[in-house]
Amino acid sequence: MRRALLALVAATALSLVPATAANAEPIGGAQLTGYDVIVDPGPGASALPNVPASAWVLADLETGAVLAAEAPHVPRAPASVLKALTVLTLSQRLDPNEVYTSTYDDVAVDGSRVGIVENATYTVRELFFGLMMQSGNDCARALAMANGGLDLTVAQMNQEAQRLQAYDTVAVNPSGLPAEGQVTSAYDLALIAREGLSRPDVFEYVNTRVLEDFPGYMPDKPGDPRPTMPIATQNPLFIQGYEGAIGVKTGWTTEAGRTFIGAAERDGTSLVVTLLNIEGEIYPAASSLLDWGFANIDEVTPVGYLVDPIEPMVDEAVAPAPADVTDGSNAGITGAEGADTSTGGTLAADQAAESGGISWAWVIALLGAMVVGLLMVIQGIRALRTPPPAPRRPRRPTPSDDEERIDAGSTTL
């Protein structure tokens, strides 16, 4: 009874915060709302291009300033740009040198595949390249299984979205294939891209044009060389030779239409553009916004800002994993990496209930403390609406000189 009472108190407190946040200004600033184009040009700014997309955001990767946007927080189906969240989540949890043996279920997935084969070995690093360069849904499933299962991976992806304050995003699978309730927003994708590009490993996965030796079939005889195959990026900014392109990810499904996260750097300025439900080709829409951003970054007043993640990152303090998680085909996974970092409030309540009695006075005092804390959270949210001058982040790593640029025609997922 006492433990149930504490659980009810904790659940009530947690339910109050999202409800309050939902009634507050949008994450990133008061202007980032609605469905219309949002821009604050100065007298020297050129006209914003007409972009055939339902939602988009253009932002400075270093400062987080949002230069312009349209329907930035409107939830929409992501398609394969959700893999940007997958790679960010799993790169913090998996050893890139870990070896995984593929299964029939991995290679038989729907949608785009890089071409992994059954009962073959791949390093996690190779699977990340296949995931981001060729949007391999086979690699997405293999990485999730290497991580402990689909359910665990999806739970961690949603946990990572919360850490980034990407509150419009709900992941249902690691690939971006259509799924009921799976959504993101142009604003959230900018948060995800900004965090991913700040990590050297993710930067490499999304900024590599060609990988010459992706593993193929296992050799017939032990000791024989394993055949390999080249894989190439599907990012139209790379394919079309956009100056300064540094990533990130394409997407397409019938439900979502074309989706895209792009980024580029010129003369010390790094921009990210995210687009959802693009009508027509990706490249003209993305490149026109990037061109406008580079030309007008000093001529516009930011309409909002990309918020910083909630620290710490997983590789600094491992996040809790759900206990006994399965993906429907494997045995339960105990989530050992989260065993010692269970949710603090619930664990503390359980320990208190086990160690001694609980009085109603204690419960009333706890409720009072939560109310005071909630008021402080509300005040903090309001105080954050006017963005302070943000320090510039360290420059992203630059691509290696031996990476090949592709000048072929544009492709989509």
DONU-910363 format. One record per residue (C-alpha): x, z, y. Coordinates in steps of 0.02 Angstrom, whole numbers, plus 50000, padded with zeros to 5 digits. Layout:
BEGIN
XZY...
//
This chain:
BEGIN
500005000050000501385004750121502384989150081500834978450103500504986750271502274982850330502124964950270500504963150368501324970050525502794958050507501654943250475500614947550628502164948250738502804931550674501124923150699501034928750880502654920350936502224902350886500504904150962501284909851126502584896051121501224883151089500374888151252502004887951351502884873251429503644860351311505364863651242506604855551360505614856751521503884855951596503924837051626504194832651443502364831651399500994818751377501084800551325501684792151485503414786551539504364800851623505754796451746506324802751916507344788551994508314789852154508334776252288509824767652207509124767152030508644750751948506954748351865506734756251696506554742951560504864740951476505184747151300503984741851159503964758751071502654772351060503894786351097505704787351152507004798451234508614793951325509824808351352511614812951394512444819451236513694830051331512614839051458510954837551367510104830151521508574819551477508684804251590506994796851544505704797951407504004792551346502884803751238504414814251195503504827951099502154817451016502314819650827502514803450729503074798050556504974796950551505404784750411507254785150367507864792550531507394808950446509004806650348509924812150505509184829350472509604827950287511444824450319511574837950451510764850750336511724846750178513424843750258513404862250302513054867350123513924855150005515774852749971516134834350008517314833849857516024840749736515644828449595513844824849547513224815449393511724804449431510104804349331508754791649293507614799849422508944797549555509134778949527507274775549502506684781449675505574770849784506154761649938507904757349995509344761149878511224759449890511324756049702511974771549615511864770149426511264782249294512474794649214513864790249337514904801949442514954802049632515724813649758514564821549884515554812450019515194795549939513344799849927513324804250113514034787150156512714778750048511364789350129511814785250309512564767750299511294759650183509894772250193509964775550007508454785149947509394786449782510794795549874509524806649962508824812649796510544814549717511154825049863509604835849855509874838849670511704842749699511094855549825509944863949700508344853749703507104844549813506074859749860507584870049909508314855750011506694852450104506514870950142508284871050213507944855350314506454863750396507504879350424508824868550509507494860350618506964877650675508774882250711508914866850822507244871350906506584854750841504854862250825503924845550814504804841450650504144844850475505104837950326504224835050161505604825350073507444821550109507264802550120505924799650251504764790650130502944792250185502244809550147500724818650213501204830550353502984823650375503264821050562504564821950698504674817650883505834807450993506424823651074506794832050908507774817050847508874818351002509214836750961509644832250781510784817850833511674828250964512074841850839512574829550703513754819750814514634835950864515194837950682516694827150631516044824550454514324818550507515114808150645516134799150512514624795950400513594788050541515024779050628515804769650481515444751050480516064746050307516554756050153517514744350038517544754649879515874762749845515864766949658514944755649536514654756849349515684768649245517064759649147516694754648967518264762848904518994779348962520484776349073519934759049128519724756449316517964758949382517264744049475516824746549657515774737349786515774736449975514334743650074514004740350258513054748950396511294743650440511434749950619511024735250735512114742450874513614739950761513014723550688512684715950860514304722850930513594734551062515014741051170515454759151130514194761250988514434777350887512904778350771511664784150710510204778650595508854765650570507164767650486505634757750435504034760650337502324752850354501634769350417503014773350541503494755850595505304753650651506184769550705507934772050771509244784350830510664776150926512154782551023513564775051124515024780751232515754772151385516994778551513516794796551457514894796251456513974797751290512124793551277510854795151137509244785251124507854788951000506364777450972504814779050863503574765450813504544750950889503614734450905504844720450874506704721850841507694737850863509194730950956508354724451115507394740651138508864752251106510184742251199509104739951354508844758651370510674762551340511194749351468509994756851595510644774251559512464769851583512054760551745510924774051818511524790851753512094795751928510544788452012509184798451925508654816551922508504823051743506714825651687507194838751559508594844151446509064845351262509054863651215510514871151122510344876550939510024894450891511644900950820512424903850698512644887950597512464888950410514324887350378514594902650488513234913250407512324905950258510444904950282509304912550151508714901250011507004903049928507064911449759506604902349599506404885349681506094870149572505894851749605504624849249467505874843749334507294856449337507384874749294507154887549432508534889549561508854907049616509564902749787511144912949764511864907849931510454917350016510434932449903511364943750023510554937350182508704939450149507564939450298508034954850395506294961250440505594960250264507144967650184507194981950307505354985450279505584985550090507054997250102506085008750216504605008850098505725012549949506725026150034505325037250099503585039150170502845029650317501755037950445500415029850551501365035650704502865025450646501765010250620500995012050794502725013850869503274998050777501774988450841502154994351018503954988851003503404971750941502224969551088503624973851209504784961951118503464948151124503274950451312505164949051330505134932851227503784925651340504774930351494506334922651419505424906351380504814905251558506544908851625507264894651522506124881251594507294877251738508884871251653510504878751719511994867251747512614864151571514464863851527515034847551451515314848151265516984842951189517174824151169516574817351003517924811250884518274792650900518144780550754519724776250660520614760150704520384752750530518484752950536517804735250531516494729450656515124718450588514504703950693513144697750576511294697250620510224712750634509454720450480508134733850460507694746150325
//
